[in-house]
């Protein structure tokens, strides 16, 4: 297989956020009572011929009409409860700002926003690396399945994601395995843009250390 088909690069583009300060931690897998003036939108560029699958888990994530995974904290998300076609429809959300995005100046942790899985290869382990361009966005997995790249540190929750500065993480997928990606998002005090990139390699082809033995 040619190298270009053996390495996966997925880009997630994030819109700029306008922010200030205060903290709100711990969200569930439902839209919450957020009244904001800025939404958060992340596009995931996928390629079905590559190495891994991405699957939305929380209502914030969905597959759009172009077959791409999108993470959207706004009313534009088709799962938003004020949308009559949403599986979470609630008429009381009509004509409100409920669930319209992330509050300015807030910190959030979202467990299991989407899964990364190795369901395409029956005899190959896949090493995956997830990188954020901004320390305002970090990653974790409550089951302890991901490492900060080049170390043995496991970010398992929002606090450890912050303490380990887990903006560059990695993990290995065995055939049929799936790993959930949680995100710690700090709105900060200024407007910013960020990019998240996901790389995938046949195990052994990566040029970094993932897991115990990392330096």
Residue pairs with C-beta under 8 A, 6 or more apart in sequence:
5 49
5 50
6 51
6 201
6 202
6 205
7 51
7 199
7 200
7 201
7 205
8 47
8 50
8 51
8 52
8 198
8 199
8 200
8 201
9 197
9 198
9 199
10 44
10 45
10 46
10 54
10 197
10 198
10 199
11 43
11 44
11 45
11 195
11 196
11 197
12 42
12 43
12 44
12 45
12 71
12 195
12 196
12 197
12 198
13 42
13 43
13 195
14 40
14 41
14 42
14 137
14 193
14 194
14 195
14 196
15 38
15 39
15 40
15 41
15 193
16 38
16 191
16 192
16 193
17 38
17 40
17 102
17 104
17 187
17 188
17 191
17 192
18 37
18 38
18 104
18 191
19 38
19 104
19 105
19 106
19 187
19 188
19 189
19 190
19 191
20 104
20 105
20 187
20 189
21 105
21 189
22 103
22 105
22 106
23 106
23 107
24 103
24 106
24 107
24 108
25 107
25 108
25 109
25 158
26 109
27 108
27 109
27 110
29 57
29 58
29 59
29 111
29 112
30 59
30 88
31 59
31 60
31 79
31 80
31 81
31 88
31 98
31 99
32 99
33 98
33 99
34 73
34 97
34 98
34 99
34 100
34 101
34 102
34 103
35 97
35 98
35 100
35 103
36 97
36 100
36 101
36 102
36 103
36 104
37 101
37 104
38 101
38 102
38 104
39 72
39 73
39 74
39 75
39 76
39 100
39 101
39 102
40 71
40 72
40 73
40 74
40 101
40 102
40 185
41 70
41 71
41 72
41 73
41 74
41 76
42 70
42 71
42 72
42 196
43 68
43 70
44 54
44 68
44 69
44 70
44 71
44 114
44 198
45 68
46 54
46 67
46 68
46 69
48 67
50 120
50 200
51 118
51 120
51 121
51 126
51 200
51 201
51 202
52 116
52 117
52 118
52 120
52 126
52 128
52 173
52 198
52 200
53 115
53 116
53 117
53 118
53 119
53 120
54 69
54 114
54 115
54 116
54 117
54 198
55 69
55 114
55 115
55 117
55 178
56 62
56 63
56 69
56 71
56 113
56 114
57 112
57 113
57 114
57 115
57 180
58 110
58 111
58 112
58 113
58 114
59 77
59 79
59 88
60 71
60 72
60 73
60 77
60 79
60 110
60 113
61 69
61 70
61 71
61 72
61 113
61 114
62 69
62 70
62 72
62 77
62 78
62 79
63 69
63 70
64 70
69 114
70 77
71 113
71 114
73 101
73 102
74 80
74 100
74 101
75 82
75 83
75 99
75 100
77 83
78 85
78 86
79 86
79 87
79 88
80 86
80 88
80 93
80 99
81 88
81 89
81 90
81 93
81 98
81 99
82 89
82 90
82 93
82 94
82 95
82 96
82 98
82 99
83 89
93 99
102 108
102 185
102 187
103 187
104 187
105 187
105 188
105 189
106 187
107 158
107 184
107 185
107 186
107 187
108 184
108 185
108 187
109 140
109 157
109 158
109 161
109 182
109 183
109 184
109 185
110 182
110 183
110 185
111 142
111 180
111 182
112 142
112 180
112 181
112 182
113 180
113 181
113 182
113 183
114 180
114 181
115 178
115 179
115 180
115 181
116 128
116 130
116 171
116 173
116 178
116 179
116 181
116 198
117 173
117 176
117 177
117 178
117 179
118 124
118 125
118 126
118 173
118 174
118 175
118 176
118 177
118 178
119 176
119 178
121 175
122 175
123 175
124 175
124 202
124 203
125 172
125 173
125 174
125 175
125 202
125 203
126 172
126 173
126 200
126 201
126 202
126 203
127 170
127 171
127 172
127 173
127 200
127 201
127 202
127 203
127 204
127 205
127 206
127 210
128 170
128 171
128 172
128 173
128 179
128 198
128 199
128 200
129 149
129 168
129 169
129 170
129 198
129 199
129 200
129 201
129 206
129 208
129 210
130 139
130 146
130 168
130 169
130 170
130 181
130 196
130 197
130 198
130 199
131 149
131 167
131 168
131 196
131 197
131 198
131 199
132 138
132 139
132 167
132 168
132 194
132 195
132 196
133 167
133 194
133 195
133 196
133 197
134 167
134 192
134 193
134 194
135 165
135 167
136 185
136 186
136 187
136 188
136 192
136 194
137 167
137 183
137 184
137 185
137 186
137 194
137 196
138 155
138 161
138 162
138 164
138 165
138 166
138 167
138 183
138 184
139 146
139 155
139 161
139 166
139 167
139 169
139 181
139 182
139 183
139 184
140 146
140 155
140 156
140 157
140 158
140 160
140 161
140 166
140 169
140 182
140 183
140 184
141 154
141 155
141 156
141 171
141 179
141 180
141 181
141 182
142 156
142 157
142 180
142 182
143 156
143 179
143 180
144 154
144 156
145 154
145 171
145 179
146 154
146 155
146 169
146 170
146 171
146 179
146 181
147 153
147 154
147 169
147 170
147 171
147 210
147 211
147 214
148 154
148 155
148 164
148 165
148 166
148 168
148 169
148 214
149 168
149 169
149 170
149 208
149 209
149 210
149 214
150 168
150 208
150 209
150 214
150 215
151 164
151 214
151 215
152 211
152 212
152 213
152 214
153 160
153 164
153 166
154 160
155 161
155 164
155 166
155 169
157 182
158 182
158 184
160 166
161 182
161 184
162 184
166 184
170 206
170 208
170 210
170 211
171 179
171 210
171 211
172 203
172 210
172 211
173 179
199 206
209 215
